[in-house]
Amino acid sequence: MIKFLAAFFLITVVSFAQSIEFQNSIGKFINASSFYITANGLIYVCDTGKDEVIMIDTLGNLQKTFGGYGWDDNSFDDPADVYADPLTIYIADNNNHKIKRFDKNLNYLYSLYTRESDNSSEQFSYPTSCATSNQGDLYFIDSDGKRIMKFDIYGKFIQNFGGFDAGKFQLSNPVQLAISSTTNIYVVDESNIVVYDHFGNGISRINTEIKLNSIRILFDNLIACSNEVILFSNLKLPETKLIKLPVAGVDSMPQIVSAIYFNNKVYVLTSNTISIFGKVN
């Protein structure tokens, strides 16, 4: 069964003749580190320049700003990543060693903090990325332990995986993860995308030969990025390929932080703004 899965998820990088065309830019940030778009079209951006999370709509209208530097429930110290659905927002609060959960109105609900736990299996420090599965389980990167942590919706530890005992699926420098509708976990690890099932079993390790810094999956459209390259894949297709997306309509593209495919457009986050490009054909 594992051999079949590995073959199914074999991903090749190919060229894409059709460029994505620049349309407009929205948002203004000091030093954006990550973003996410919900199904109802709200965009959440982590701005480490102010230790804030900014909520805008797809037209760029500011909805709310919250956070600021600090240690309490509503403050952050290097918000490294955000994951959101229409009801809940999760923030990887890196230097506070916490995963914080908020409701859709950005009211604080609780924090996950296990750094001082007696159980070394559930300890984590400096989380860099987080996401939930469609079963409600929370997955995030423990960058100190170089592994993936899994907790249930109530904050109860389930398992960790991808650590030193993971064999060929051991992670060396995981920076971001994303989850497909089939609850496979895709982890960016240097130039690799490492894929696990929801039990933490390794499925495949794909070497893109590009040092990646971001991966996002929305409606099974996967985008992985380096500072200069955008790779796209539709995970619903029988044959999964990573496609390079040339960018057109801009004289020079600032360094890419992350990108998301949403409503036939590619939203590209840079440190200071979000650039919107025409659909992938």
C-alpha positions in Angstrom: 0.0 0.0 0.0 2.8 2.4 0.8 4.5 1.7 -2.5 1.2 2.6 -4.3 0.8 5.8 -2.4 4.4 6.9 -3.1 3.8 6.4 -6.8 0.5 8.3 -6.7 2.1 11.3 -5.0 5.2 11.4 -7.2 5.3 15.0 -8.3 7.4 16.4 -11.1 8.2 20.0 -11.7 7.3 21.1 -15.2 7.3 24.4 -17.1 4.0 26.3 -17.6 3.7 28.3 -20.9 0.9 30.5 -19.7 2.0 33.4 -17.5 -0.1 34.7 -14.6 -0.8 38.4 -15.2 -0.6 41.1 -12.6 -3.9 42.8 -11.8 -3.5 44.9 -8.7 -2.0 45.1 -5.1 -3.8 45.3 -1.8 -2.7 45.8 1.8 0.2 47.6 3.4 2.5 45.8 5.9 5.9 46.4 7.5 7.2 42.9 7.4 4.6 40.3 6.6 5.6 36.7 7.4 2.5 34.7 6.3 -1.1 34.9 5.3 -4.2 32.8 4.8 -7.6 33.3 2.9 -10.8 31.8 4.2 -13.5 30.4 2.0 -15.6 33.5 2.6 -12.9 35.8 1.3 -11.3 37.2 4.4 -7.5 37.5 4.4 -5.4 37.3 7.6 -1.8 38.5 7.5 0.9 38.1 10.1 3.0 41.3 10.2 6.1 40.7 12.4 7.0 44.3 11.9 4.3 45.2 14.4 3.7 41.8 16.0 0.2 42.1 14.7 -2.4 40.1 12.7 -4.2 42.2 10.1 -7.6 41.2 8.6 -8.6 42.6 5.2 -11.1 41.5 2.5 -10.1 40.6 -1.1 -10.6 44.2 -2.1 -8.0 45.3 0.4 -10.5 46.9 2.8 -9.2 46.8 6.4 -11.5 44.9 8.7 -9.5 44.7 11.9 -6.0 44.8 13.3 -5.2 43.0 16.6 -2.2 42.0 18.6 1.0 44.0 19.3 4.2 43.0 21.1 3.7 41.2 24.4 3.2 38.0 26.3 -0.5 38.1 27.2 -3.4 36.4 25.5 -4.0 39.1 22.9 -0.3 39.9 22.2 2.4 38.3 20.0 6.1 37.9 19.8 6.9 37.1 16.2 3.6 35.7 14.9 5.1 33.3 12.4 2.0 31.8 10.8 -1.8 32.1 10.6 -4.4 29.5 9.6 -8.1 30.4 9.4 -11.4 29.0 8.4 -14.7 31.0 8.6 -15.1 30.2 12.3 -11.7 29.9 13.8 -8.2 31.5 13.6 -5.0 29.9 14.7 -1.7 31.8 15.2 1.7 30.3 15.6 3.2 32.7 18.2 6.8 31.8 17.7 8.8 33.4 20.5 6.0 32.9 23.0 6.1 29.2 22.2 2.3 29.0 21.8 -0.4 28.2 19.4 -3.2 30.7 20.0 -6.8 30.1 19.0 -9.3 32.9 18.3 -13.0 32.9 17.1 -14.1 34.5 13.9 -14.4 37.9 15.6 -10.8 37.6 16.8 -11.9 37.0 20.4 -9.2 35.0 22.3 -10.2 31.4 23.1 -7.2 29.5 24.4 -3.4 28.9 24.0 -1.6 25.6 23.6 1.7 25.7 25.6 3.6 22.6 26.5 7.2 23.7 26.8 7.3 22.9 30.5 5.4 19.6 30.2 6.8 16.5 31.9 6.0 14.6 28.7 8.8 15.2 26.3 6.7 13.8 23.4 4.3 16.8 23.6 6.8 19.5 24.3 7.3 22.1 21.6 9.1 25.4 21.2 9.2 28.1 18.5 6.2 26.9 16.4 6.5 28.2 12.8 3.4 26.9 11.1 -0.1 25.5 11.9 -3.2 24.1 10.2 -6.2 22.0 11.0 -7.6 19.0 9.2 -11.2 18.6 8.1 -11.6 16.4 11.2 -10.6 19.3 13.4 -7.2 18.0 14.5 -4.5 20.6 14.8 -1.1 20.1 13.2 1.9 22.4 13.7 5.6 22.6 13.3 7.8 22.3 16.4 10.9 24.0 14.9 13.0 23.3 18.0 12.4 19.6 17.8 12.2 19.6 13.9 9.0 17.6 13.9 5.2 17.8 13.4 2.9 17.9 16.4 -0.7 16.7 16.4 -3.3 17.7 18.9 -7.1 17.2 18.9 -9.7 20.0 18.8 -9.7 20.1 22.6 -6.0 20.6 22.9 -5.1 17.1 23.8 -1.8 15.7 22.5 -2.1 12.8 20.1 1.3 12.3 18.5 4.4 13.8 16.9 6.1 12.6 13.7 8.8 13.5 11.3 11.5 13.6 14.0 14.8 11.8 14.4 13.0 8.3 14.4 11.2 8.9 11.1 13.9 7.3 8.9 13.9 8.7 5.3 10.9 10.9 6.3 12.9 12.7 9.0 12.7 16.5 8.7 15.8 18.6 8.7 14.4 22.2 8.7 10.6 22.3 8.4 9.2 25.8 7.9 5.6 25.4 6.8 2.9 22.8 6.4 -0.5 22.5 4.7 -3.2 19.9 4.7 -5.2 18.5 1.8 -8.9 17.5 1.8 -7.8 13.8 2.1 -5.9 14.8 5.3 -2.5 14.3 3.9 0.1 16.7 5.5 2.5 18.5 3.1 5.6 19.9 4.8 8.2 22.3 3.2 11.6 21.1 4.3 14.4 22.9 2.5 14.0 22.0 -1.2 11.7 19.1 -0.4 8.0 18.6 0.1 7.5 15.8 2.5 4.1 14.2 2.5 2.6 12.2 5.5 -0.8 10.7 6.0 -2.9 11.7 9.1 -1.4 9.0 11.1 2.1 10.4 10.6 3.2 7.7 8.1 5.5 9.0 5.4 4.1 8.8 1.9 6.6 10.6 -0.3 9.5 13.0 -0.3 9.6 15.3 -3.4 12.8 17.2 -4.2 11.9 20.3 -6.2 15.6 21.5 -6.4 14.3 24.9 -5.2 14.7 26.1 -1.6 11.1 26.6 -0.6 9.8 28.9 2.1 6.0 28.4 1.9 3.2 26.0 1.1 -0.5 26.6 1.1 -3.5 24.4 0.1 -6.9 25.8 -0.4 -9.7 23.7 -2.1 -7.0 21.2 -3.0 -5.0 23.8 -5.0 -1.5 23.7 -3.7 1.0 26.5 -4.1 4.6 26.2 -2.9 7.0 29.1 -3.2 10.7 30.1 -3.0 11.7 33.7 -2.8 11.5 33.9 -6.6 9.5 30.9 -7.9 5.8 29.9 -7.6 4.9 26.3 -8.0 1.2 25.2 -8.5 -0.5 21.8 -8.3 -4.2 20.7 -8.5 -4.3 17.8 -6.1 -7.7 16.6 -7.5 -6.1 15.6 -10.8 -5.2 12.0 -11.3 -1.6 12.9 -12.1 -0.1 15.4 -9.7 2.5 17.8 -11.1 4.1 20.9 -9.7 3.9 23.6 -12.4 6.1 26.7 -12.5 4.1 29.8 -12.9 5.9 32.6 -14.7 4.9 36.1 -13.5 4.0 38.8 -16.1 2.9 42.4 -15.9 5.4 43.6 -13.3 8.9 45.1 -14.0 10.4 43.4 -11.0 8.9 41.1 -8.4 9.8 41.6 -4.8 10.8 38.6 -2.8 7.9 36.2 -2.4 6.8 35.3 1.1 3.9 33.1 0.3 1.1 32.6 -2.2 -2.5 31.2 -2.3 -4.7 30.2 -5.2 -8.3 31.5 -4.6 -11.2 32.2 -6.9 -9.1 31.7 -10.1 -6.5 34.2 -8.9 -3.1 33.9 -7.4 -2.6 36.1 -4.3 1.2 36.6 -3.7 2.3 37.9 -0.4 5.5 40.0 -0.2 6.9 41.7 2.9 4.9 44.9 2.2 1.8 44.0 0.2 -0.3 41.4 -1.6 -0.1 41.3 -5.4 -3.0 39.7 -7.2 -2.5 37.8 -10.5 -4.9 36.5 -13.1 -6.1 32.9 -13.0 -4.2 29.7 -13.8 -5.4 28.1 -17.1 
